């Protein structure tokens, strides 16, 4: 029962990506937000559905607006 399922593994990658995005935005406010999102998607090997989630939920942040 200690084994993780693919869904749990994917969820963990998405959580790590969100944490990394938050840290990166705070440490490097000069970076384009869209670039940060794209880098996270590649860095954490996110699925298309996870990329859509980030785009849908962080698009306002990428445009400089708060959610």
WONOR-V762156 format. One record per helix or strand of 2 or more residues. SS is the DSSP state (helix for helix, strand for strand). FROM is the first residue (numbers start at 1). LEN is the number of residues. If there is no record, write none. Layout:
SS/FROM/LEN + SS/FROM/LEN
//
This chain:
helix/6/22 + helix/33/11 + helix/48/15
//
